[in-house]
Amino acid sequence: MSTRTLIAPASLARPGGKAAYRIVLGLVLVLFTLVFLGPLYWLASSGFKDAQEVIQTPPTLVPGTFTPENYTRAWEVMDLSTLLFNTLYYAFGALAFQLVLDVAAAYSLSKLRPVLGKAVLGMMLATLMIPATVLVVPQYLTVLDVPIVERNLLNSPWAIWLPSVTNAFNIFLLKRFFDSIPKELLDAASIDGAGPLRILRSIVLPISRPILGVVSIFAVVGVWKDFLWPMLTLPDPGKQTLNVGIYSLSNGVPVNILIAALTIAALPTLVVFLIFQRNIMSGLTAGGLKG
């Protein structure tokens, strides 16, 4: 049985077919590389220019005045060490809550099958169709005066952690993966006397490492790149995230120093993606076990 490809084997067998295919493929790859890496190069290179060169017209492709001290000044002037620590604290706190609560929700919907479980899942997925900006006002009012406990969570990490836990997309990803785990494997563990929590801890979680890695990356990046919600709930300058802090301190800062700070802020997520890009794809396409 032959495998279908974009270009028919007969076309490649013609004189010059392989050469034309490789030329077109190379041009497409170069084009897409420039489209995706061009803005990143422009951001990083502008951080090495002086303020006059950044705003000059026409712009320079290669920095004419190479000043790496801009990044050192940005780190000190914008107090990036504090902002970076705050962002890491919020991001990994949200990750911990998501791994515990989202995994529990997905496992119960997939394997424990509670009453009205399908209705609950349907309502969760329906929330994905609601624009995030629509939820800002009710979420802010809730954080301002939490029902029952009657507490104000502004300037508290709970204002970031609690809304991030209710992530319907991550619950859906986890449930789909748990659904692919053979029922016979869990039944065998249950016959041996393992309870639902023991099955989750000893069997389901070790198998689910790929999708757990994907959910972890989504959780950290989601908090890292968020701007509007931290700006509303963390007005204290000493507790702000990286994006909000850079925005708050941008007045009066030279544009080249500001660009250097933005480059530093973008660097961690780029490094995470480059390191775990294979894990992201394998986790999203993993189908569990083959029985």
C-alpha positions as CSV (number, residue, x, y, z in Angstrom):
1,M,0.0,0.0,0.0
2,S,1.5,3.3,-1.1
3,T,1.7,6.3,1.1
4,R,0.0,9.5,-0.1
5,T,2.2,12.6,-0.2
6,L,1.8,16.2,-1.3
7,I,3.8,15.6,-4.5
8,A,3.1,12.5,-6.5
9,P,6.0,10.1,-6.9
10,A,5.5,10.3,-10.7
11,S,6.0,14.1,-10.6
12,L,9.2,13.7,-8.5
13,A,10.5,11.1,-11.0
14,R,10.4,13.6,-13.9
15,P,13.6,15.4,-15.0
16,G,14.2,18.2,-12.6
17,G,11.3,17.2,-10.4
18,K,13.3,16.6,-7.2
19,A,15.3,19.8,-7.8
20,A,12.2,21.9,-8.2
21,Y,10.6,20.3,-5.1
22,R,13.7,21.0,-3.0
23,I,14.0,24.6,-4.2
24,V,10.3,25.4,-3.5
25,L,10.5,23.6,-0.1
26,G,13.6,25.6,0.8
27,L,12.0,28.9,-0.2
28,V,8.9,28.2,1.8
29,L,11.0,27.3,4.9
30,V,13.1,30.4,4.6
31,L,10.0,32.6,4.2
32,F,8.3,31.1,7.2
33,T,11.5,31.4,9.2
34,L,11.8,35.1,8.4
35,V,8.2,35.7,9.2
36,F,8.4,34.1,12.7
37,L,12.0,35.0,13.7
38,G,12.1,38.5,12.1
39,P,10.1,40.2,14.9
40,L,12.2,38.4,17.6
41,Y,15.4,39.5,15.9
42,W,14.1,43.1,15.7
43,L,13.2,43.0,19.4
44,A,16.6,41.6,20.5
45,S,18.7,43.8,18.2
46,S,16.9,47.0,19.1
47,G,17.9,46.4,22.7
48,F,21.6,46.8,21.7
49,K,21.0,50.2,20.0
50,D,21.1,53.7,21.5
51,A,17.9,55.6,21.9
52,Q,18.5,57.7,18.8
53,E,19.1,54.8,16.5
54,V,16.0,53.0,17.7
55,I,13.7,55.7,16.5
56,Q,15.6,56.8,13.4
57,T,14.1,56.5,9.9
58,P,14.9,54.4,7.9
59,P,15.6,51.8,10.7
60,T,18.9,50.0,10.7
61,L,18.9,46.2,10.3
62,V,22.2,45.7,12.2
63,P,22.9,47.9,15.3
64,G,25.3,50.6,14.4
65,T,26.0,51.4,18.1
66,F,26.4,48.1,19.9
67,T,25.6,48.8,23.6
68,P,25.0,45.6,25.6
69,E,24.9,47.7,28.7
70,N,21.3,48.5,27.9
71,Y,20.3,45.1,29.2
72,T,22.1,45.7,32.5
73,R,20.5,49.1,32.9
74,A,17.1,47.6,32.1
75,W,17.6,44.9,34.8
76,E,18.5,47.6,37.4
77,V,16.2,50.5,36.4
78,M,13.0,48.3,35.9
79,D,13.8,46.2,39.0
80,L,13.4,43.0,36.9
81,S,14.7,40.7,39.6
82,T,11.7,41.5,41.8
83,L,9.2,41.3,38.9
84,L,10.7,38.1,37.7
85,F,10.4,36.5,41.1
86,N,6.8,37.6,41.5
87,T,5.9,36.2,38.1
88,L,7.6,32.9,38.8
89,Y,5.8,32.7,42.2
90,Y,2.4,33.3,40.6
91,A,3.0,31.0,37.7
92,F,4.2,28.0,39.6
93,G,1.5,28.5,42.2
94,A,-1.1,28.4,39.5
95,L,0.6,25.3,38.1
96,A,0.3,23.5,41.4
97,F,-3.4,24.2,41.8
98,Q,-4.1,23.3,38.2
99,L,-2.3,20.0,38.4
100,V,-4.2,19.0,41.6
101,L,-7.7,20.3,40.9
102,D,-7.8,19.9,37.0
103,V,-6.4,16.4,37.2
104,A,-9.0,15.5,39.8
105,A,-11.8,17.0,37.8
106,A,-10.7,15.3,34.6
107,Y,-10.2,11.9,36.3
108,S,-13.6,12.0,37.9
109,L,-15.3,12.9,34.6
110,S,-13.4,10.2,32.7
111,K,-13.2,7.2,35.0
112,L,-15.5,7.7,38.0
113,R,-18.4,8.9,35.8
114,P,-20.5,10.9,38.2
115,V,-24.1,11.6,37.8
116,L,-24.7,14.4,35.2
117,G,-21.0,14.2,34.3
118,K,-21.7,14.8,30.6
119,A,-23.8,17.8,31.4
120,V,-21.0,19.2,33.6
121,L,-18.4,18.6,30.9
122,G,-20.7,20.3,28.3
123,M,-21.1,23.4,30.5
124,M,-17.3,23.5,31.0
125,L,-16.7,23.4,27.3
126,A,-19.4,26.1,26.7
127,T,-17.3,28.5,28.8
128,L,-14.6,28.3,26.1
129,M,-17.0,30.1,23.7
130,I,-17.3,33.1,26.1
131,P,-14.7,35.9,25.4
132,A,-12.3,36.3,28.3
133,T,-13.0,40.1,28.5
134,V,-16.6,39.4,29.2
135,L,-15.6,37.6,32.4
136,V,-13.3,40.3,33.7
137,V,-16.0,42.4,35.5
138,P,-17.7,39.5,37.4
139,Q,-14.3,38.0,38.3
140,Y,-13.1,41.3,39.6
141,L,-16.2,41.8,41.7
142,T,-15.8,38.3,43.1
143,V,-12.2,38.9,44.0
144,L,-13.0,42.2,45.5
145,D,-15.5,40.6,47.9
146,V,-15.3,36.8,47.9
147,P,-18.7,35.3,48.7
148,I,-19.2,33.4,52.0
149,V,-15.7,34.2,53.3
150,E,-16.2,37.9,52.6
151,R,-12.5,38.7,51.9
152,N,-10.8,41.1,49.6
153,L,-8.1,39.2,47.5
154,L,-6.6,42.3,45.8
155,N,-2.8,42.4,46.0
156,S,-2.9,38.7,47.0
157,P,-1.6,35.7,44.9
158,W,-5.0,34.1,45.4
159,A,-6.3,36.7,42.9
160,I,-4.1,35.1,40.3
161,W,-4.3,31.4,41.4
162,L,-8.1,31.0,41.9
163,P,-9.3,32.2,38.4
164,S,-6.5,30.1,36.7
165,V,-7.7,26.9,38.3
166,T,-11.0,26.9,36.3
167,N,-9.4,26.0,33.0
168,A,-11.9,24.1,30.9
169,F,-9.4,23.6,28.1
170,N,-6.9,21.8,30.3
171,I,-9.6,19.7,31.9
172,F,-10.7,18.7,28.5
173,L,-7.2,17.7,27.4
174,L,-6.7,15.7,30.5
175,K,-10.0,13.9,30.2
176,R,-9.4,13.0,26.5
177,F,-6.1,11.5,27.5
178,F,-7.6,9.6,30.5
179,D,-10.3,8.2,28.2
180,S,-7.6,6.6,26.0
181,I,-6.2,4.6,29.0
182,P,-7.6,1.0,28.6
183,K,-10.3,0.2,31.1
184,E,-9.0,-3.3,31.5
185,L,-5.8,-1.9,33.1
186,L,-7.7,0.0,35.7
187,D,-10.1,-2.9,36.3
188,A,-7.2,-5.2,37.0
189,A,-5.8,-2.8,39.6
190,S,-9.3,-2.5,41.2
191,I,-9.5,-6.3,41.5
192,D,-6.2,-6.3,43.3
193,G,-7.7,-4.0,45.9
194,A,-6.5,-0.6,44.7
195,G,-9.0,2.3,45.3
196,P,-9.6,5.2,43.0
197,L,-6.9,7.4,44.5
198,R,-4.4,4.6,44.5
199,I,-5.2,3.9,40.8
200,L,-4.8,7.6,40.0
201,R,-1.5,7.9,41.8
202,S,0.1,4.6,40.8
203,I,-1.2,4.0,37.3
204,V,-2.9,7.0,35.7
205,L,-0.4,9.7,36.6
206,P,2.8,7.8,35.5
207,I,1.1,7.1,32.2
208,S,0.0,10.7,31.8
209,R,3.4,12.4,31.9
210,P,3.2,13.7,28.3
211,I,-0.2,15.4,28.8
212,L,0.8,16.6,32.3
213,G,3.8,18.3,30.7
214,V,1.6,20.0,28.1
215,V,-0.8,21.3,30.8
216,S,2.1,22.5,32.9
217,I,3.5,24.5,30.0
218,F,0.1,26.0,29.2
219,A,-0.4,26.9,32.9
220,V,2.9,28.7,33.3
221,V,2.8,30.5,30.0
222,G,-0.9,31.5,30.6
223,V,0.1,33.4,33.8
224,W,3.4,34.7,32.3
225,K,1.8,36.4,29.3
226,D,-1.3,37.7,31.1
227,F,-1.5,41.5,31.4
228,L,-5.1,42.8,32.0
229,W,-6.0,40.6,35.0
230,P,-2.8,41.2,37.0
231,M,-3.0,44.9,36.2
232,L,-6.4,45.0,37.8
233,T,-5.8,42.8,40.8
234,L,-2.2,43.7,41.7
235,P,-2.0,47.5,42.0
236,D,0.8,47.3,44.6
237,P,4.1,47.9,42.6
238,G,6.0,45.5,44.8
239,K,3.6,42.6,43.9
240,Q,3.2,43.2,40.2
241,T,4.1,40.7,37.4
242,L,6.8,41.2,34.8
243,N,4.5,42.6,32.1
244,V,2.6,44.9,34.4
245,G,5.7,46.1,36.2
246,I,7.4,47.0,32.9
247,Y,4.4,48.9,31.8
248,S,4.1,50.7,35.1
249,L,7.7,51.8,35.1
250,S,7.9,52.7,31.4
251,N,7.3,56.4,31.8
252,G,10.5,58.3,31.5
253,V,12.6,55.3,30.6
254,P,14.5,55.5,27.3
255,V,13.0,53.5,24.5
256,N,16.1,51.3,24.0
257,I,16.1,50.4,27.7
258,L,12.4,49.6,27.6
259,I,13.0,47.3,24.6
260,A,15.8,45.6,26.4
261,A,13.5,44.9,29.3
262,L,10.8,43.5,27.0
263,T,13.4,41.2,25.5
264,I,14.3,39.9,28.9
265,A,10.7,39.4,29.7
266,A,10.1,37.4,26.5
267,L,13.2,35.2,26.9
268,P,12.0,32.7,29.5
269,T,8.9,31.6,27.5
270,L,11.0,31.3,24.4
271,V,13.5,29.1,26.2
272,V,10.7,26.9,27.6
273,F,9.2,26.5,24.2
274,L,12.5,25.5,22.5
275,I,13.3,23.0,25.2
276,F,9.8,21.4,25.4
277,Q,8.5,21.8,21.9
278,R,8.7,18.0,21.2
279,N,6.9,17.3,24.5
280,I,4.1,19.7,23.5
281,M,3.5,17.9,20.2
282,S,3.8,14.4,21.7
283,G,1.5,15.3,24.6
284,L,-1.2,16.7,22.3
285,T,-1.1,13.8,19.9
286,A,-0.5,11.0,22.5
287,G,-3.2,8.3,22.4
288,G,-2.5,6.5,25.6
289,L,-1.8,2.8,25.5
290,K,-2.4,0.2,22.8
291,G,-4.0,-2.8,24.2
